[in-house]
Amino acid sequence: MSNATNALQGTAPALELGMVICKHCQQLMYTIPTNGVKKIYGVCGQEGCLETVEASEGED
């Protein structure tokens, strides 16, 4: 649905207030539509971050 259609129907476009952040390098990976500001942590695909995850899994 386009913004013009949303304006005609009286509905607001979905705001992308949610952020998915790498818990190792703090890089913003992507945004998601949410009703409020939300921070979600994950692991990006950078080599250093993946190595950190593999090393921590080996400790268990």
Helices and strands as residue ranges (DSSP letters): H 3-9, E 18-22, E 28-32, E 38-42, H 47-59
